């Protein structure tokens, strides 16, 4: 008799998809190997789901707004759209646990890039928009560096 593994979501960039703002991934084979022993891993990227391009200008958080660093343009509506689409997908798959990439304005669980101005950001304690929505909806969310 085999025990069925639980499905969990993981940031697509950690899974190995080149979806980061710079068109690269953050694949972590050790983390993937460890998690895949226990779970079925489902990659997800709310930023790509929002319609943002790859590559794209980096963005960071300031209060409840997400700014495009180089132009100072407000991109919050994209991040909210992607978070809502991601939430809908996870609910449809029955997923309740999610592993997300730290520092992202979408996925940061404990830390995000905080917008200072068009030319600078700092890493500060905080949560990305996708993470906030998932927590409000009762998901278990863990950050991965």
Beta strands, then each sheet from edge to edge (+ up, - down):
strand 1: 6-11
strand 2: 39-44
strand 3: 59-62
strand 4: 65-68
strand 5: 97-101
strand 6: 111-117
strand 7: 120-125
strand 8: 140-144
sheet 1: 2+ 1+ 5+ 8+
sheet 2: 3+ 4-
sheet 3: 6+ 7-
end
